[in-house]
Amino acid sequence: MFKKLDKLILKAFIGPFIATFFVTLFVLVMQFFWKYIDDLVGKGLDLLSILELTGYVTVTAIPLALPLAILLSSIMTFGNLGESFELVAIKSAGIPLLRFMQPLLIVSLLVSLSAFLISNYVIPVAQLKFTTMLYDIRVAKPAFDIKEGVFYTKLPGFAIKVGKKEKDGNGIEEIIIYENQSSLQDNVIIAEKGVMRISNDRKFLEFNLENGWRYQEKGSYGTKETEFYRLGFKKYKKSFDLSSFEVLKTPDSLFKGNYMMLNVKQLDNAADTLVKATTHTVKERMNREVSSYFLCGKMMDTGWIPAKPKPVLRKKVTSYEDLVPDSAFNTSFQRATEKVSLMKSSLDMIAYENDQRRKELRYTLIEFHKKYALSFACFVLFMIGAPLGSIIRKGGLGMPLVIAVIFFLIFHLINMFGEKFARQGIMTSLGGTWMSTAILIPVGIFLTYKAMNDSQLFNNESYFRTYRTFAEKLQRWRAARR
């Protein structure tokens, strides 16, 4: 009996889970394109590059899509069973809710484990490839596009103006090309008409010009004796190098040291290195920098014990000026000021580097705990979604979708705030990344308790009855007071 029951709940869960997972993944991927649309549009990306970038984004969005898919599908599954009274029949047969949830508990744990494995082994590689590719796209120039009546200056060393373009985009008229390839006056090419096209290997822009003039000045730099040439032509071919418009291929090693590109073991090693650098190294550097400005610090013996000063009759000393002769006071004061300024600059630099290391340490620890926290969130959100579905007893995409989005937004906002507090040092890395989980676990336990006791948590009639009973008691109390 239990095997049939487990098959029933698994069959009811798998379909909504797969559907909601891919829908959520699609929404998250679209969110990326909305965010970076300005960096992608106009760069002349081919279909293969777009698909490659989309694949990297899809992989990196999986850990965030799984918790929402688990939450929505569990609400839909138990809501459908409750709406069709199958849940009531199962409970009436003496089967508790926790036993009924057991197969999906195991599935949610497996999903959490899978999310952790993806976060630890797959996402660092995908994030590295994605960051490198996005960097190359961002630094690439916009795709070549000449407009009528406007000087185009994206080509290095040239300014091109086309008076009119034909409908096919190839025929051009009234062409002016300013060329600045030397330190002398710009060279100019003027033509009545021509044809513009991209070479077959897409590396050159070719202008086949007709009926024009080429003006050129030649001579040595720094001299006034130059020669000016005017060359008329019937046909003239001018080629422009388009290599500067190609997307670069930056090596992955440029970003591989970033904390987002590391797995758990690498993050742990990086955190240990940063902890040592922010404690021992800083103290040693500060002692070394300070002692270098004082000669007594270099010559002091470790076993030296200061002797007790013998009383000597001398005039009363009230300040450092009383110990320095007037002739040497300005010089000594100037040297002391310079040493203090240099020492302060050195210590400020050490303090700044230490702050940067501490910041990097916080980010590294946040990423370390984040891999575990987001994975465990699948199980936590299931503990919220399953009892919620059995309480509301509504299937489909109406009420379950609204409630799932509300709880996921609560989870996501708490997670964002906790991570922000941890990045700013207001909270520890452990507390900031696990704050959302720590808040939602009691909510899941409370909802599970209510579902096991057939609570009317979302029944409007139960709240109305409670309000009516409270109003009647309040009215009787007021009457007794009179």
ABEGO torsion letter per residue (X at the ends): XAAAAAAAAAAAAAAAAAAAAAAAAAAAAAAAAAAAAAAABGAGBBAAAAAAAAAAAAAAAAAAAAAAAAAAAAAAAAAAAAAAGAAAAAAAAGBBAAAAAAAAAAAAAAAAAAAAAAAAAAAAAAAAAAAAAAAAAAABBBBBBBBBGBBBAABBGBBBBBABBBAAGABBBGBBBBBBABABBBBBBBBABEBBBBBAAGABBBBBBBGBBBBBBBEBBGBABBBBBBBBBABBBBBBBAAAABBBBBBAAAAAABAAABBAAAAAAAAAAAAAAAAAAAAAAAAAAAAAABAAAAABBAABBBBBBBBBBBBBBABAAAABBAAAAAAAAAAAAAAAAAAAAAAAAAAAAAAAAAAAAAAAAAAAAAAAAAAAAAAAAAAAAAAAAAAAGBBEABAAAAAAAAAAAAAAAAAAAAAAAAAAGABBAAAAAAAAAAAAAAAAAAAAAAAAAGBAAABAAAAAAAAAAAAAAAAAAAAAAX
